């Protein structure tokens, strides 16, 4: 039977003491004997005590028990609770009911330094209204690049909630595209800091509308249409969606539409309905 209950807080401190003693013996006792100098050996011992204590305390970063976490995904909602050891209430509590949610914005960003992969950060935000703060935010990082982290990683919880929310949205809107009605997918602006550090491109599209026969891209001052029969190419690479009309010129911007995946609300549902629309052409 697996052991349950809070972890031992004694073990990390025993590791601190062990490292402290090991460093002191190596530097404060053994080194003065092996390397005999003219200096006062007590000075070396005092330095060894301080250095050993620093090394031991630094080890707490890696050995201290993580906060307890509880996640739940159901047909009608999800919950994310981040607890703390003791009898107090959870340190963080986020609960959503899908019927009160309107839009999800999701992003996953690979970070590089000197062309070398460093880490991947992710953030999933569920909003009851696009202009308001997210009701549920699941964010974190991993170092698995294009692979998935272990099954216990928070990223898998985010993906499960995204799938459950998309199923709820498809049920709400209907499994097939409505006859003469257009489905609207809200879009958000690029954050200034994301543009500053090259994590996102500027976005002027405020909404994408989809019907059986056309796409509409809504801007602040205009609406541009793209009939699906005239769609020359559609690309979804490296987190960027590109729509090109079949007669779009190589150098011009007319008939070309681009948006980052992270700026498209309910992106998973959008792909579902876009596939239905394209299959009917």
C-alpha positions in Angstrom: 0.0 0.0 0.0 1.3 3.4 -0.9 2.2 5.7 1.9 -0.1 8.7 2.3 -0.1 11.8 4.4 2.2 14.8 4.6 5.9 14.4 3.7 8.7 14.4 6.2 10.2 17.8 6.9 13.0 16.2 8.9 14.7 14.6 5.9 15.6 18.0 4.2 17.2 19.2 7.4 19.1 16.0 7.9 20.5 16.5 4.4 21.5 20.1 5.4 23.3 18.8 8.4 25.0 16.0 6.4 26.2 18.4 3.7 27.4 20.8 6.4 29.4 18.2 8.2 30.8 16.8 4.9 32.0 20.2 3.7 33.5 21.1 7.1 35.4 17.8 7.4 36.7 18.0 3.8 37.8 21.7 3.9 38.3 22.4 7.6 40.0 19.2 8.8 41.3 17.2 5.8 42.6 20.0 3.6 44.8 21.7 6.3 46.5 18.3 6.9 47.0 17.6 3.2 48.0 21.1 2.2 50.1 22.5 5.1 50.4 26.2 4.9 51.6 29.0 7.2 48.1 30.4 7.9 46.0 29.9 11.0 44.0 26.6 10.5 41.2 28.0 12.6 40.5 30.6 9.9 40.1 27.7 7.4 37.8 25.9 9.8 35.6 29.0 10.3 35.4 29.4 6.5 34.5 25.7 6.1 31.7 26.1 8.6 30.2 29.0 6.8 30.6 27.5 3.3 29.2 24.2 4.5 26.2 25.9 6.0 25.5 27.8 2.7 25.7 24.6 0.7 23.4 22.8 3.1 20.8 25.6 3.0 21.0 25.8 -0.8 20.1 22.1 -0.9 16.7 23.0 0.6 15.7 24.4 -2.8 15.7 20.9 -4.2 14.7 18.8 -1.2 11.9 20.8 0.4 8.5 19.2 -0.2 6.4 20.8 -2.9 3.0 22.2 -2.0 0.1 19.7 -2.2 -2.0 20.0 -5.3 -5.4 18.8 -6.2 -6.9 18.8 -9.7 -10.4 17.8 -10.9 -11.9 17.7 -14.4 -15.6 16.8 -14.9 -18.2 17.1 -17.6 -19.5 20.4 -16.2 -16.4 22.1 -14.8 -12.9 21.9 -13.3 -11.0 22.8 -10.2 -7.4 23.5 -9.3 -6.5 23.7 -5.6 -3.0 24.5 -4.4 -2.7 23.7 -0.7 -0.2 24.2 2.1 1.0 21.9 4.8 -1.0 22.4 8.0 -4.6 23.0 9.0 -5.2 26.3 7.1 -7.3 26.7 3.9 -5.8 26.2 0.4 -3.3 28.8 -0.7 -5.0 29.0 -4.1 -8.4 27.9 -5.1 -9.7 28.1 -8.7 -13.0 26.5 -9.7 -14.9 27.0 -13.0 -18.3 25.9 -14.2 -18.3 25.5 -18.0 -21.7 27.1 -18.5 -20.3 30.3 -17.1 -17.3 30.3 -19.4 -17.2 31.9 -22.9 -13.6 31.7 -24.1 -10.3 30.0 -23.6 -6.9 31.4 -24.7 -4.0 29.0 -24.7 -0.4 29.4 -25.4 2.8 27.3 -25.4 6.2 29.0 -26.0 9.6 27.5 -26.5 12.5 29.5 -25.2 15.9 29.5 -26.7 19.3 31.0 -25.8 22.1 31.1 -28.3 20.0 28.8 -30.5 19.9 26.2 -27.7 16.5 25.1 -26.3 16.0 26.1 -22.7 12.4 25.5 -21.6 8.8 25.6 -22.6 6.3 27.8 -20.8 2.5 27.4 -21.1 -0.6 29.3 -20.0 -4.3 28.4 -20.3 -6.8 31.1 -19.4 -10.5 30.5 -19.1 -12.7 33.7 -19.1 -16.3 34.3 -18.3 -15.9 37.5 -20.4 -13.0 38.3 -22.7 -12.3 41.7 -21.1 -12.2 40.3 -17.5 -9.5 38.5 -15.6 -9.4 34.7 -16.1 -11.6 32.6 -13.9 -9.1 29.7 -14.1 -5.4 30.0 -15.1 -3.2 27.0 -15.5 0.4 27.9 -16.2 3.8 26.4 -15.7 6.9 25.2 -17.5 8.6 22.1 -18.6 11.8 21.1 -20.4 10.6 18.4 -22.8 10.5 20.6 -25.9 8.2 19.0 -28.5 7.5 16.0 -26.3 5.1 15.8 -23.4 6.2 15.8 -19.8 5.4 13.0 -17.3 1.8 12.1 -16.7 1.8 13.9 -13.3 2.8 17.2 -14.8 0.4 20.1 -14.6 0.5 20.4 -18.4 -1.6 17.3 -18.7 -4.3 18.7 -16.4 -4.4 21.8 -18.6 -4.9 19.7 -21.8 -7.6 17.6 -20.1 -9.5 20.7 -19.1 -9.1 22.1 -22.6 -10.6 18.9 -24.1 -13.5 19.0 -21.7 -14.2 22.7 -22.4 -14.1 22.1 -26.2 -16.5 19.2 -25.8 -18.8 21.5 -23.8 -18.5 24.3 -26.5 -19.2 21.9 -29.4 -22.3 20.6 -27.5 -23.4 24.2 -26.9 -22.9 25.3 -30.5 -23.9 22.1 -32.2 -21.8 19.3 -33.7 -22.3 20.6 -37.2 -22.0 24.0 -38.8 -25.4 25.9 -38.7 -27.0 26.7 -42.0 -26.8 30.5 -42.4 -25.3 31.4 -39.1 -21.7 32.4 -38.5 -19.7 31.2 -35.5 -17.7 33.9 -33.8 -14.3 33.2 -32.2 -12.9 36.2 -30.2 -9.3 37.3 -30.5 -7.1 39.2 -28.2 -4.5 41.8 -28.6 -0.8 41.1 -28.3 0.7 42.0 -24.9 3.4 44.7 -25.1 5.9 42.6 -23.2 5.4 39.7 -25.6 6.0 41.9 -28.6 9.0 43.5 -26.9 10.7 40.1 -26.3 9.6 38.6 -29.6 7.2 36.1 -28.0 4.3 37.3 -30.2 3.6 39.2 -33.3 1.2 42.2 -33.4 -2.4 41.3 -33.8 -5.1 43.6 -35.3 -7.8 40.9 -35.7 -10.5 41.3 -33.1 -12.7 38.4 -34.1 -12.8 35.5 -36.7 -16.2 34.4 -38.0 -16.8 31.1 -39.7 -19.7 29.7 -41.7 -20.1 26.9 -44.2 -18.9 29.1 -47.0 -16.6 31.8 -45.8 -14.3 33.2 -43.2 -14.6 36.8 -41.9 -11.8 38.7 -40.2 -13.0 41.5 -38.0 -10.7 44.5 -37.4 -11.4 47.7 -35.5 -12.4 49.6 -38.6 -13.4 46.9 -41.2 -14.4 43.4 -41.9 -12.6 41.3 -44.6 -14.1 38.2 -46.1 -12.4 35.1 -47.5 -14.7 32.6 -49.3 -13.6 29.1 -48.5 -13.8 28.2 -52.1 -11.1 30.8 -52.7 -8.8 29.6 -49.9 -5.5 28.8 -51.5 -3.6 27.7 -48.5 -3.9 27.3 -44.7 -0.9 26.8 -42.5 -0.6 26.2 -38.8 3.1 26.1 -38.0 5.1 27.2 -34.9 2.1 28.6 -33.3 1.1 30.8 -36.2 -2.0 30.5 -38.4 -1.9 31.8 -42.0 -4.7 32.0 -44.4 -3.9 32.9 -48.1 -6.5 33.5 -50.8 -5.6 31.6 -54.0 -5.1 34.8 -56.0 -3.1 36.7 -53.3 0.1 38.3 -54.7 3.5 37.3 -53.4 4.4 40.7 -52.1 1.0 42.3 -51.3 -1.0 41.9 -48.1 -4.4 41.7 -49.7 -6.0 38.3 -49.2 -3.4 37.3 -46.5 -4.4 36.8 -42.9 -2.1 35.9 -40.0 -2.8 35.4 -36.3 -0.8 33.7 -33.5 -2.5 30.7 -32.0 -2.4 32.2 -28.5 -4.5 35.2 -29.7 -7.3 33.0 -31.1 -10.0 32.2 -28.5 -11.3 28.7 -28.4 -8.8 27.6 -30.9 -9.4 23.9 -30.6 -13.1 24.3 -31.4 -12.2 26.6 -34.3 -10.0 23.9 -35.9 -12.9 21.4 -35.5 -15.4 23.6 -37.3 -12.9 24.8 -39.9 -12.3 21.1 -40.8 -16.0 20.6 -41.1 -16.3 23.6 -43.4 -13.4 22.6 -45.6 -14.7 19.1 -46.0 -17.9 20.4 -47.4 -16.3 22.4 -50.2 
